[in-house]
Amino acid sequence: MLFPCVFALLWCSSVSCLPTLQLPLFEQGTPGSDRNVSVELFTELEELSRIVDISYCVGSTGIHQPFLCASRCRDFVGFELITTWNTGPLLADSCGYIAISHPPSPPRIIVAFRGTYSVANTIVDLSTIPQEYVPYPGDGEDQSSGSIADLLLNPLRPAKRAMTVQESRCENCTVHLGFMTSWRHTRSEILPHLEQAIRQYPKYQLTLVGHSLGGAVAALAALDFKAKGWSPKVTTFGEPRIGNKALMHYIDKAFIEDDTTTIKSMYRRVTHVDDPVPLLPVKEWGYRMHAGEIYISKSDLSPSVTDLQHCVGDEDPLCIAGAEPADAIEDSSDAKNVSRTIDFAMLNDFLKSNGQALTIPARYRLWQLFFAHRDYFWRLGLCIPGGDPTDWYREYSDPDLQD
């Protein structure tokens, strides 16, 4: 794929690729603040941003065993590549890799979900239509064909289930059709490898990490794995909204502990100031955010620990939700009608009667998809040596060396 390299050249032609001065990155925050992010958590999130950045090598130059790539693979001693996957373009676009993190790295089974180069199209095309969310109960496999044609012709038909588990029910939940399609195609690619890895390394932490569309797929994968009795630890960067309020509460109940200000939280949804993707799809279509947010308030690279803060609840106005316009639809009957649409005809009637269309409102600056949406500790999305050229001479300090 030539796109990453071409974009790198364009980027270097408009922005200097020379090293930039860095501010101290492990400056401590105000003691006693519940919103403070610990140095330990900051370090973990920065490492995970590099781990998910490697996923962009899938579909371009590739990742090779034992753990080799054109990007940041050399940073990770003790990593063992298990497999990569690439489900292809269109609505099923999903790429990533599975790796085992052996000591001296923390013992983990890592599933990294790559974002898509066409995230705007993925969010706003017809796949934005919500469908009923039906969890995968336990070990039951999806018996639907999984084909794109099947999902488009029958967008609201839930996947067949081998068994019913009362605990997995999600009442009145709807999910973004495109994201669910991506997960359905990914599921069969990765489950056999994960089951084998978990049997072989039962004490290793199952760790999911995703950027952009990959964050949405990671969220749905995590719910599936919870239903199987696994305990995934999830971190997403620039995760879009994936469903309605009922589904967000379902995620909160499954993952978000009462105390979300510790590193023990099992779901961290990292957002960045000016990134439009966490605000999409829009509330007018019935979509919402879930809890577990960690907000990066500094617009340019690189953030320090004081630039990150824990957020409260599903949509903290002091975090990315604060960029939502005050006139966005909240819980009106119109929004509920969109989130519970039962067929294409009804959605089209709704849009015509309200003078709307499946387009992103002008208030969202999608040009920032190349900047704010990619700037999570590093500029993500380019599989070239050292990552983005502007990263080549930047290093994060070792917190153990700080006073």
ChimeraX attribute file (.defattr): number of C-alpha atoms within 10 A of each C-alpha:
attribute: neighborCount
match mode: 1-to-1
recipient: residues
	/A:1	10
	/A:2	8
	/A:3	10
	/A:4	18
	/A:5	15
	/A:6	10
	/A:7	14
	/A:8	18
	/A:9	12
	/A:10	11
	/A:11	16
	/A:12	14
	/A:13	10
	/A:14	8
	/A:15	11
	/A:16	11
	/A:17	16
	/A:18	13
	/A:19	12
	/A:20	14
	/A:21	9
	/A:22	14
	/A:23	12
	/A:24	15
	/A:25	21
	/A:26	23
	/A:27	15
	/A:28	15
	/A:29	18
	/A:30	10
	/A:31	7
	/A:32	7
	/A:33	11
	/A:34	15
	/A:35	19
	/A:36	21
	/A:37	22
	/A:38	19
	/A:39	20
	/A:40	14
	/A:41	15
	/A:42	21
	/A:43	17
	/A:44	13
	/A:45	21
	/A:46	15
	/A:47	16
	/A:48	22
	/A:49	22
	/A:50	21
	/A:51	22
	/A:52	30
	/A:53	29
	/A:54	29
	/A:55	33
	/A:56	30
	/A:57	27
	/A:58	22
	/A:59	19
	/A:60	17
	/A:61	15
	/A:62	16
	/A:63	24
	/A:64	17
	/A:65	12
	/A:66	13
	/A:67	18
	/A:68	17
	/A:69	20
	/A:70	19
	/A:71	23
	/A:72	20
	/A:73	20
	/A:74	13
	/A:75	12
	/A:76	17
	/A:77	13
	/A:78	18
	/A:79	25
	/A:80	19
	/A:81	18
	/A:82	19
	/A:83	17
	/A:84	21
	/A:85	17
	/A:86	17
	/A:87	17
	/A:88	13
	/A:89	11
	/A:90	13
	/A:91	22
	/A:92	22
	/A:93	25
	/A:94	27
	/A:95	25
	/A:96	27
	/A:97	23
	/A:98	23
	/A:99	24
	/A:100	24
	/A:101	21
	/A:102	17
	/A:103	11
	/A:104	10
	/A:105	12
	/A:106	13
	/A:107	18
	/A:108	22
	/A:109	26
	/A:110	27
	/A:111	28
	/A:112	29
	/A:113	32
	/A:114	30
	/A:115	29
	/A:116	19
	/A:117	17
	/A:118	13
	/A:119	16
	/A:120	17
	/A:121	15
	/A:122	19
	/A:123	26
	/A:124	18
	/A:125	13
	/A:126	15
	/A:127	20
	/A:128	21
	/A:129	25
	/A:130	30
	/A:131	25
	/A:132	24
	/A:133	25
	/A:134	19
	/A:135	20
	/A:136	26
	/A:137	24
	/A:138	19
	/A:139	14
	/A:140	15
	/A:141	15
	/A:142	17
	/A:143	10
	/A:144	14
	/A:145	13
	/A:146	16
	/A:147	12
	/A:148	17
	/A:149	10
	/A:150	12
	/A:151	21
	/A:152	15
	/A:153	10
	/A:154	13
	/A:155	21
	/A:156	19
	/A:157	15
	/A:158	15
	/A:159	19
	/A:160	14
	/A:161	18
	/A:162	14
	/A:163	12
	/A:164	13
	/A:165	14
	/A:166	8
	/A:167	8
	/A:168	19
	/A:169	15
	/A:170	17
	/A:171	12
	/A:172	14
	/A:173	22
	/A:174	27
	/A:175	26
	/A:176	23
	/A:177	25
	/A:178	31
	/A:179	30
	/A:180	24
	/A:181	23
	/A:182	25
	/A:183	24
	/A:184	22
	/A:185	21
	/A:186	22
	/A:187	17
	/A:188	13
	/A:189	16
	/A:190	17
	/A:191	12
	/A:192	10
	/A:193	13
	/A:194	19
	/A:195	12
	/A:196	11
	/A:197	18
	/A:198	16
	/A:199	9
	/A:200	10
	/A:201	16
	/A:202	13
	/A:203	11
	/A:204	17
	/A:205	19
	/A:206	23
	/A:207	24
	/A:208	27
	/A:209	30
	/A:210	30
	/A:211	31
	/A:212	24
	/A:213	33
	/A:214	31
	/A:215	30
	/A:216	28
	/A:217	31
	/A:218	27
	/A:219	25
	/A:220	22
	/A:221	22
	/A:222	24
	/A:223	21
	/A:224	21
	/A:225	19
	/A:226	18
	/A:227	20
	/A:228	15
	/A:229	11
	/A:230	15
	/A:231	16
	/A:232	22
	/A:233	19
	/A:234	22
	/A:235	29
	/A:236	31
	/A:237	32
	/A:238	28
	/A:239	28
	/A:240	29
	/A:241	26
	/A:242	31
	/A:243	29
	/A:244	27
	/A:245	21
	/A:246	19
	/A:247	23
	/A:248	22
	/A:249	18
	/A:250	18
	/A:251	21
	/A:252	18
	/A:253	12
	/A:254	16
	/A:255	22
	/A:256	20
	/A:257	16
	/A:258	9
	/A:259	11
	/A:260	23
	/A:261	22
	/A:262	16
	/A:263	16
	/A:264	13
	/A:265	17
	/A:266	18
	/A:267	26
	/A:268	23
	/A:269	25
	/A:270	25
	/A:271	28
	/A:272	26
	/A:273	19
	/A:274	22
	/A:275	26
	/A:276	25
	/A:277	27
	/A:278	24
	/A:279	21
	/A:280	21
	/A:281	24
	/A:282	22
	/A:283	20
	/A:284	20
	/A:285	22
	/A:286	26
	/A:287	29
	/A:288	26
	/A:289	27
	/A:290	22
	/A:291	23
	/A:292	27
	/A:293	27
	/A:294	27
	/A:295	22
	/A:296	25
	/A:297	19
	/A:298	16
	/A:299	16
	/A:300	16
	/A:301	18
	/A:302	22
	/A:303	24
	/A:304	22
	/A:305	21
	/A:306	22
	/A:307	17
	/A:308	22
	/A:309	23
	/A:310	24
	/A:311	24
	/A:312	18
	/A:313	15
	/A:314	17
	/A:315	18
	/A:316	16
	/A:317	13
	/A:318	14
	/A:319	20
	/A:320	24
	/A:321	17
	/A:322	12
	/A:323	16
	/A:324	16
	/A:325	9
	/A:326	8
	/A:327	7
	/A:328	10
	/A:329	16
	/A:330	15
	/A:331	12
	/A:332	10
	/A:333	11
	/A:334	15
	/A:335	17
	/A:336	18
	/A:337	15
	/A:338	22
	/A:339	27
	/A:340	20
	/A:341	19
	/A:342	17
	/A:343	14
	/A:344	15
	/A:345	10
	/A:346	13
	/A:347	18
	/A:348	15
	/A:349	11
	/A:350	17
	/A:351	14
	/A:352	11
	/A:353	9
	/A:354	10
	/A:355	8
	/A:356	12
	/A:357	12
	/A:358	15
	/A:359	12
	/A:360	15
	/A:361	11
	/A:362	7
	/A:363	10
	/A:364	17
	/A:365	13
	/A:366	17
	/A:367	11
	/A:368	15
	/A:369	20
	/A:370	16
	/A:371	16
	/A:372	23
	/A:373	25
	/A:374	22
	/A:375	26
	/A:376	26
	/A:377	22
	/A:378	20
	/A:379	23
	/A:380	25
	/A:381	23
	/A:382	24
	/A:383	26
	/A:384	20
	/A:385	14
	/A:386	18
	/A:387	22
	/A:388	22
	/A:389	21
	/A:390	20
	/A:391	20
	/A:392	14
	/A:393	12
	/A:394	17
	/A:395	10
	/A:396	17
	/A:397	13
	/A:398	10
	/A:399	14
	/A:400	9
	/A:401	7
	/A:402	11
	/A:403	6
